[in-house]
Amino acid sequence: MISATDWAALAERLQQFVQAAPADRPATVNLRPMREIAARLGLTGNTVEPLGSEGMQGFLEGYLHHATRLSSPGFFAHQTAQPNAGSTLAALIDGTVSNPMAIFEMGPAAATIEYWLIGSLLRKLGWAAPPWPEERVAEDMGRYGAGVLVHGGSLATLTALVAARTRVQPDVWAVGNDPRLCLICAEGAHYAVQRAAGIMGLGRRQIRHAATDARGALTAEGVAAALAEAEAAGERVIAVIATAGSTAVGAFDPLQPIAEVCRSRGVWLHVDAAHGGGFLFSAVLRQRLAGIELADSVVWDAHKMSRTGPLCTAVLYRDERACNQAFEQEASYLFHDKGLPGFDFLHRTVECTKAALGLRWYLALADQGEAGIARHVEACVELTRQAHALIEAQPDFECALRPEANILCFRHQAGEVDELQIRDALIREGRFHLSTTLFAGRRWLRIVVMSPASRLQTIEALLDVLRRMGAPAD
Ligand SMILES: *Cc1c(COP(=O)(O)O)cnc(C)c1O
């Protein structure tokens, strides 16, 4: 059993790990064969015995030895935030109290926070937030937006597209898919879209790829043409999926003109703002999402740009009826008819039991304030802009695009070694962790600026290492 004094020591050790690179391992990533990691963690034999407090400390040391350090300046690999202290506290509270709150009576405080937070996010999108459930009257149904928090953008995408399908084909839960259903998106849409389509029983042929610009972003003309083709082929479009912050390069689709095209045809517009949603906290950067208020549904990850730990995602709808009817035709859940106060989120999600995600998002915001989160997002974007200017000024490097967000794709031209090998070599050294991506037919090194500790000097040091790696061996 772990005692309260052990708790304090373990928490202090975690803080140290976040704040400074441990001396006994590479600064960012420490990839070793599983057998070696298992030995360090003491995963031997077939039964688990109590560790005791010393054993627990030893286990934590092993875990941290092989943990990827998101707080490291050299962490550029994935779109996951270093959680702030508020989010960490929320995870501790939820992990201790354990109030899975999709049913109100399972976590009245947690459910109230989620209801309130959803309202606040709806207002950020320019949509109407509903009053408290106890203050609702039958006549106001449909005047407000609605939403729910779920575990991640992939599940959120599935949830929103299920709601869109129910609107296009209201009897789908009774009779199954109409074979004429289709989705329209860019070829570079996140694979969450393909997965959702597969889970919903749509074949790959039922996804139409609209033409894109040089950034891989949708255009209003491309969407209009794809809609016209779908109509000519007798298809029923579930939704057009636009992206606000693409995964490969961080490009923003022009939401306003795309929304106007969708509205004129009565087609559902879904905006995947999993990455770019956090930009809405910034008065400057929210311009990138202009027109998002014209969408029908939006997905917004907090574990990317809003400093929560994984996973915490909002699915938001302009019209609450679409949200409440997503998983069935009847909106019997619109009002809490139990005679007890509260509100159940159960009918809005794939999940039945879900964590107190509103607590996580709320405490991440409450830790730094919304202005603090905005400053973090702005700093990540600004450093990416500076990195682009720096790299473009080097004769032996090139960038794929001018960055619109905190994602930058570039390559070392002189190198004999390909980008995948470079990435592997970097991971073996463990100081820098980045990814690669295919864009415009070529493979690029890809950095995502996420860590509050990254600086321009970090990028300069990275370029030096890349030059050394690209140089012919003597
Ligand atoms: C990350 C991401 C997703 C998937 O979200 P997860 O939270 O990783 O499941 C979907 N779309 C875009 C644009 C993303 O960046």
The ligand as an SDF file (V2000), in Angstrom:
LIG
                    3D

 15 15  0  0  0  0  0  0  0  0999 V2000
   -4.9180   14.9110  -33.7690 C   0  0  0  0  0  0  0  0  0  0  0  0
   -5.9160   15.0770  -34.8150 C   0  0  0  0  0  0  0  0  0  0  0  0
   -7.0240   14.2330  -34.9020 C   0  0  0  0  0  0  0  0  0  0  0  0
   -7.1920   13.0270  -34.0110 C   0  0  0  0  0  0  0  0  0  0  0  0
   -7.3030   13.3790  -32.6830 O   0  0  0  0  0  0  0  0  0  0  0  0
   -6.8410   12.3910  -31.5060 P   0  0  0  0  0  0  0  0  0  0  0  0
   -7.1500   13.1910  -30.2950 O   0  0  0  0  0  0  0  0  0  0  0  0
   -5.3820   12.1370  -31.7120 O   0  0  0  0  0  0  0  0  0  0  0  0
   -7.6640   11.1440  -31.6080 O   0  0  0  0  0  0  0  0  0  0  0  0
   -7.9600   14.4900  -35.8720 C   0  0  0  0  0  0  0  0  0  0  0  0
   -7.8030   15.5210  -36.7290 N   0  0  0  0  0  0  0  0  0  0  0  0
   -6.7460   16.3560  -36.6820 C   0  0  0  0  0  0  0  0  0  0  0  0
   -6.6500   17.4840  -37.6630 C   0  0  0  0  0  0  0  0  0  0  0  0
   -5.7630   16.1660  -35.7190 C   0  0  0  0  0  0  0  0  0  0  0  0
   -4.7060   16.9890  -35.6650 O   0  0  0  0  0  0  0  0  0  0  0  0
  1  2  1  0
  2  3  1  0
  2 14  2  0
  3  4  1  0
  3 10  2  0
  4  5  1  0
  5  6  1  0
  6  7  2  0
  6  8  1  0
  6  9  1  0
 10 11  1  0
 11 12  2  0
 12 13  1  0
 12 14  1  0
 14 15  1  0
M  END
$$$$
